[in-house]
Amino acid sequence: MAGEIGAIQNSALEICMYGLIIIFSVIIILALFFSLVSKTRNYIKNGGSKNLSANGEKSKNSIIPAGDSAAIAAAIYLFMDEIHDKENRVVTIKRVSRTYSPWNSKIYGINWIKNR
């Protein structure tokens, strides 16, 4: 009987190891696939050239600096803010009395033991 338990434990360990190997292999293959897809997409998007300017030379910096991005975003925000009407941003909460509903009094029926 002890031999059977050892055999079961060994086969369970083998199944576990094969499962882990398969899972990590699939994760690595998917990571490589997605990185290849993104590189291919960028290559096609750029028309087969990497950071080439209009005259055929490599551009030094094809990324917009953070300060320029912030200035553009601020200009767009101010422009869009002028288009809309000025609205007051005050929230008013009015208390409204509601009519009686049997659902309102269900809470009183829960604690009937404490009331005795």
TACORPE-V109336 format. One record per residue. N is the residue number from 1. RES is the residue in three letters. SS is DSSP state (A for helix, B for strand, O for the rest). PHI is phi in degrees with one decimal (999 if undefined). OMEGA is omega as a letter, one per 30 degrees, with the letter a starting at -180 (none if undefined). Layout:
# TACORPE-V109336
[[N,RES,SS,PHI,OMEGA] [N,RES,SS,PHI,OMEGA]]
This chain:
# TACORPE-V109336
[[1,MET,O,999,l] [2,ALA,A,-65.9,l] [3,GLY,A,-67.1,l] [4,GLU,A,-66.8,l] [5,ILE,A,-65.7,l] [6,GLY,A,-63.5,l] [7,ALA,A,-67.0,l] [8,ILE,A,-64.7,l] [9,GLN,A,-64.9,l] [10,ASN,A,-66.2,l] [11,SER,A,-68.7,l] [12,ALA,A,-65.3,l] [13,LEU,A,-65.5,l] [14,GLU,A,-63.9,l] [15,ILE,A,-61.6,l] [16,CYS,A,-62.8,a] [17,MET,A,-65.9,l] [18,TYR,A,-62.1,l] [19,GLY,A,-62.1,l] [20,LEU,A,-64.3,l] [21,ILE,A,-62.3,l] [22,ILE,A,-65.4,a] [23,ILE,A,-62.2,a] [24,PHE,A,-67.6,l] [25,SER,A,-64.0,l] [26,VAL,A,-65.0,l] [27,ILE,A,-63.1,l] [28,ILE,A,-65.9,l] [29,ILE,A,-63.4,l] [30,LEU,A,-64.9,l] [31,ALA,A,-63.3,l] [32,LEU,A,-64.9,l] [33,PHE,A,-62.2,a] [34,PHE,A,-68.4,l] [35,SER,A,-67.5,l] [36,LEU,A,-66.2,l] [37,VAL,A,-64.1,a] [38,SER,A,-67.2,l] [39,LYS,A,-65.3,l] [40,THR,A,-65.6,l] [41,ARG,A,-63.7,l] [42,ASN,A,-66.6,l] [43,TYR,A,-65.9,l] [44,ILE,A,-69.2,a] [45,LYS,A,-62.9,a] [46,ASN,O,-82.5,l] [47,GLY,O,75.4,l] [48,GLY,O,86.6,l] [49,SER,O,-117.2,l] [50,LYS,O,-106.2,l] [51,ASN,O,53.3,l] [52,LEU,B,-91.6,l] [53,SER,O,-84.6,a] [54,ALA,O,-64.5,a] [55,ASN,O,-89.3,l] [56,GLY,O,94.7,l] [57,GLU,O,-91.5,l] [58,LYS,B,-71.6,l] [59,SER,O,-80.1,a] [60,LYS,O,-73.9,a] [61,ASN,O,-142.3,l] [62,SER,O,-97.5,a] [63,ILE,O,-100.7,l] [64,ILE,O,-75.1,l] [65,PRO,O,-62.1,a] [66,ALA,A,-62.8,a] [67,GLY,A,-63.5,l] [68,ASP,A,-67.0,l] [69,SER,A,-62.0,l] [70,ALA,A,-65.4,l] [71,ALA,A,-66.1,l] [72,ILE,A,-64.7,l] [73,ALA,A,-63.4,l] [74,ALA,A,-65.1,l] [75,ALA,A,-65.2,l] [76,ILE,A,-64.6,l] [77,TYR,A,-62.0,a] [78,LEU,A,-65.3,l] [79,PHE,A,-64.2,a] [80,MET,A,-68.9,l] [81,ASP,A,-70.4,l] [82,GLU,A,-73.9,a] [83,ILE,A,-67.9,a] [84,HIS,O,-82.1,l] [85,ASP,O,-69.5,l] [86,LYS,O,-75.9,a] [87,GLU,O,-120.3,l] [88,ASN,O,-76.5,a] [89,ARG,O,-104.8,l] [90,VAL,O,-107.2,l] [91,VAL,O,-99.9,l] [92,THR,O,-109.5,l] [93,ILE,O,-109.3,l] [94,LYS,O,-106.3,l] [95,ARG,O,-84.6,a] [96,VAL,O,-117.5,l] [97,SER,O,-78.9,a] [98,ARG,O,-104.9,l] [99,THR,O,-72.8,a] [100,TYR,O,-67.1,l] [101,SER,O,-137.1,l] [102,PRO,O,-62.0,l] [103,TRP,O,-70.2,l] [104,ASN,O,-67.4,a] [105,SER,O,-97.9,l] [106,LYS,A,-65.3,a] [107,ILE,A,-64.2,a] [108,TYR,A,-71.1,l] [109,GLY,A,-78.1,a] [110,ILE,A,-74.1,a] [111,ASN,O,-98.1,a] [112,TRP,O,-69.3,l] [113,ILE,O,-71.1,a] [114,LYS,O,-69.6,a] [115,ASN,O,-75.9,a] [116,ARG,O,-83.6,none]]
